[in-house]
Amino acid sequence: MHSLKLIERFKSTQVHALNPPDTTGVNTTASSSTSSKPGNHRVKFIVSKLKSNKACSVSRDKALLPFGLPRTDLLEPPIEPHLKPIQLVETLAGIYRRFKACSESGKSLICIEQYSVLSSLGDPKLLRRCLLAARQHAFDVHSKLVLSAWLRYERREDELDGVSPMDCSRFILECPRAALVSGYDPNSIYDHCKCYQGCTKSTNAQIYKGNELLTLEEDGDISFCVDNEEINCVRFKIAALSRPFKAMLYGSFMESKSYKIDFSENDISVEGMRAVDLYSRTRRVDLFSPKIVLELLSFSNRFCCEEMKSACDIHLASLVSSMEDALDLIEYGLEERANVLVASCLQVFLRELPSSLYNPKVMKIFCSFEARERLASAGHASFLLYYFLSQVSMEENMVSNATFMLLQRLRECATEKWQQALALHQMGCVLLARKEYGSAQCCFEAASESGHAYSLAGMARCRNKQGKQYSAYRLMSSLISKYKAVGWMYQERSLYNVGKEKIADLDTATELDPTLLFPYKYRAVSKLEEKQTRAAISEIDRIIGFKLAPDCLELRAWFFIAIEDYESALRDIRALLTLEPDYKMFHKQVRGDMLIELLSHKVQQGSQVDCWMQLYDRWSSVDDIGSLAVIHQMLVNDPGRSLLRFRQSLLLLRLNCQKAAMRCLRLARNLSSSEHEKLVYEGWILYDSGHREEALARAEKSILIQRSFEAFFLKAYTLADSSLDPESSSYVIQLLEEALRCPSDGLRKGQALNNLGTILVDCGKLDQAATCYMNALEIKHTRAHQGLARVYFLKNQRKAAYDEMSRLIEKAHDSASAYEKRSEYSDREMAKNDLNMTTKLDPLRTYPYRYRAAVLMDDQKEIEAVEELTKAIAFKPDLQMLHLRAAFYESMGDMNSALCDCEAALCLEPNHIDTLDLYNRAQDRAINPQEM
C-alpha cells in the first residue's frame, strides 16, 4: 500500500475557518453585494448594452451567449464523495445481519455505516431514518449530542426565524438537555422531553447574595487560612469530600492534629474556600457564581473531590446556551477534563452549523491534530463527530483548508475498514477538486486498497489529469472485466475513450443505470456541436422528464438560447433558481438572476394577474416545471408572499426535490403574516419530518385561531396518512368538507376535492366520489381523471376507465404516471405497451418492472423474471422489488438469494411485515431443506 505523501502545508497546525463562497470576509448573508465579481460586471455591461442598443439584434444575440456554447471537452461527471459498493444488495444484507447480531452498544455505529452506504442514493428520508436509528441506539453522551445535532442540521432548523440553536423540539430525540444524559433506552427517544414543562428549582437566596457568600450557622472545628483570612469548616465534612482530605485530616499527617491549616499556597481564593465549606455542608453548587464554580472545579481536580467535580461539571454545562458561552467555557472544560461541560460546549458548536464553520475560534478547536488530541482526552473525539463536521464542511466549501483538515482528523479516528475507505475517498475527492492530482491519486489508491472499488474511478481520473489517458482507460477496463459491470464503470471509461467506442460506453452506462446524468449531457452537447440543436434538446429532455437536476436545466436553457427560444430558456432558468437560488451559469461565470434580467428584455413580462392565469394553465396541464417558473416570476414581483412559497414546496415535493421543497416551506413559515398561517406551515414541516401528532396539534391550534382551508386540509391529510377505520374515514370526510367551505383558490380546492374523492372511494361511496372528481375537473384539476377512472373501474366499466386515463395522457405534460395507471384498465398486450412507455419516460417508477417480472413468472420464465427485477434493482434498490425478487428466489428454491434480498429490504425498512414473514419462512426452509 502506497503511503500518503500529503503536501507540507497540510501538516501545519494553522487553522483556517471556511471562507464563504465568493466573498473575502465571513459574511454569509444571501443579500451580500455581488458587484465586485467579474462575471456580474460582465452581465451588467451586457444588460446596459441591450437597453441602449435594442435595434441591433445581432449584437444582442451574441451578448446572450457571452461564453459561447457548451462543449463536450469541458464536460466531466463528478467523483461522488460517498461509498458506492459494487454489490449494493449484498452490502446492505451484510449490514442488516451484523446489526441483528451485534451488541446494543455497537448498533449505533452500524447505522452510521448504513448511512454512508445509502448516501449515494440521495434519498433524504432514507438517510434520516438511518440517523434516527443511530440516535435511538446511542449509548454515550458524545454520540447522543452529535446525532441530535446532525438530525437538527438535516432539518435545517437554522433557517427558521425566531428559532435558537438550543431550542428544544419537545422530543427526547433532538432535545439538547436529553442528549447530555447518559444511559440507554431505545424505546423512549420518541417520547416528549421534560424541557417544555418549564420546571425550575428554587434556590436559597439566603445563602448566596450577589457576590457575597454567607456562611451557615453551624459550629466549625477547623479553620483554613487563605490570604490572612480564616474560613471555619466542619472537619468531618471536609474530610468527606475526598480520600486525600480524609487522609490529611484524620490520618498520620500533622494537619490531623491542627485546628488551623494554611491554604494560601493552594491556588484558591477566600471566596473559593468559603464555597468549598458551603458545598461540604449543602452539597450544592448552584448557590455560587460561575466564576466561583470554575474555581471549585479546579480545586476538585487538585484534591480528587470527584463528587464536587461532577456537580461543578454538570452545573457549568447547564449554563452553556450560546456560542459566546461555549467559547468562554470549553477551554476550562478541556483543561480540567470536565467532560459534561465540554459536551455542552460542543453541542452548541454543532447545533450552530453551518455558521460555526466560519468562526476561526471554533475551527481551532476541531481542525488541528493537537485539537483532536485534546478532545480525545475529554472523550469527545470520534469518527462520528468528524464525519458530521466534514460532511457539512464539504457541502459549504469543498476545497477549503478547513474541509481537508477535518477529513484528516476523520481518517485519524477511523478504526474500521469502511471508515478508512470513506475518509481516504473523501480526501481524494477534495484534493481532486483542488487540482492536486498526485496527492488525490494516493488517497484514492489507499481507499481502493481498503476495499472501496469505486475509488478506482477517482484514481483513473487523476491519472488522466496527469496526462496518462491510456493508463486510466486500462484501469477502468480491468475493473469492468473483474466485476459485474455497473453504469458508472462505463461512464468513467467513456472519458478515456474516443469516437464510436466513447458513445457505446455512454449508451451502455445509460442502459445499466438510466439515472446517470453525464451520458445524457454528453450526447446532447455532442448533437449541438453537430448543429442538431433540436435533437440535443430532445436528448436532455429524457433525463429532465424524471430527474430534475440544476445542471441539466442549465444545459437545456443554453440550447434554447442558441435557437432563440428565450421564453423556454427563461422558464428553465427560473425553475433552476427555485432548486438552487444561488446557481451560477455559463461555467459558473454568471449568476442565474442576472441572466433572467438579461432575458427579460427578450420576453414580454405579464402582470401578476397574467401570472395567475398562466399558473392555472400550467397546473392543469400537469406541467410542474412550467408551474415552478411562473411562481418564481410571481415571487420576483411579490417576494414576501408566503402562499407562493408554499405552492413552490408542493410542486417540488411532486418532483421529488425534497430538500428544496423543505427550504421553500421554511421560507413560507418565515414570511407568514399571521399566527394561524405560520402554524399551518410549521405543521407541514413537522409532518414531513415524521412528527404527525405535533402536526395535528399545530393544525388544531390554527383552527382555533381562525378556520381556514389550509388548516383543515393539513388536519385531514395527516389523519388520512394511516389505515383508516370507517369512523376515522368519516371524520376525514367532514374535515375536507369543512376545508372546501373556507375561502381558497381553485388550485387547492381541486386538490381537496380529489382527496375527498379518494376517501369516498375507499368507503365504497362511488357516486359521491365521482361527483367530487367531476367538480375537480370543472376547476381544471386534471389529475382528477385518474380518480374518476378508478370509480369507473370499480363499477366494472373498464373501457370508460381506460378512456378517462387517455384524456389525462392527452392533457398532461408529465404523463409517465398516467401511462402506468392506464395499464391497469387494459388487456395484457396494451398494458405491456403502456408500461414500456412508462419506463421510457421515467425508469425510476418500479411498478412496470414488477408487473413485467410477474408476467414472466406466470409464463414460467423464472430466470427472465429475476433479470427484469435485477436490472432495476441495480440502480434503484427498492423495497418492493427486493421483496418480490426474494419471493421469486424462494419459489425457485434458492434460499440463500432469497435471504440476501430479504435482509437488504429489511435494512431499508426493518418493520416491513411481508418481508419479515418471507424472511422467517426462508430461514426455516434453509435450515430444514427436506421440508421444501
Buried (B, 14 or more C-beta within 10 A) or exposed (E): EEEBEBEEEBEEEEBBBBBBEBBEEBEBEEEEEBEEBEBBEBBBEBBEBBEEEEEEEEEBBEBBEBEEBBEBEEBEBEBBBBBBBBBBBBBBBBBBBBBEEBEEEBBBBBBBBBBBBBBBBBBBEBBBBBBBBBBBBBBBBBBBBBBBBBBBBBBBBBEBEEBBBBBBBBBBBBBBBBBBEEEBEBEBBBBBBBBEEEEEEEEEEEBBEEEEBBBEEEEBEBBBBBEEEBBBBBBEBBBBBBEBBBBBBEEEEEBBEEEEBEBBEBEBBBBBBBBBBBBBBBEBBBBBBBEBBBBBBBBBBEBEBEEBBBBBBBBBBBBBBEBEBBBBBBEBBBEBBBBBBBBBBBBBBBBBBBBBBBBEBBBBBBBBEEBBEBBEEBBBBBBBBBBBBBBBBBBBBBBBBBBBBBBBBBBBBBEEEBBBBBBBBBBBBBBBBBEBBEBBBBBBBBBBBBEBBBBBBBBBBBBBBBEBBEBBBBBBBEBBEEEEBBBBBBBBBBBBBEEEEBBEBBBBBBEBBBBBBBBBBBBBBBBBBEEBBEBBBEBBEBBBBBBBBBBBBBBBBBBBBBBEBBEBBBBBBBBBBBBBBEBBBBEEBBBBBBBBBBBBBBBEEBEEEBBBEBBBBBBBBBBBBBBBBBBBBBBBEEEEBBBBBBBBBBBBBEBBBBBBBBBBBBBBBBBBEEEBBBBBBBBBBBBBBBBBEBBBBBBBBBBEBEBBBBBBBBBBBBBBEEEBEEEBBEBBBEBBEBBBEBEBBBBBBBBBBBBBBBBBBBBEBBEBBBBBBBBBBEBBBBBBBBBBBBBBBEEEBBEBBBBBBBBBBEBBBBBBBBBBBBBBBBEEEEBBEBBBBBBBBBBBBBBBBBBBBBBBBEEEBBEBBBEBBBBBBBBBBBBBBBBBBBBBBBEBEBBEBBBBBBBBBBBBBBEBEBBBEBBEBBBEBBEEEEEE
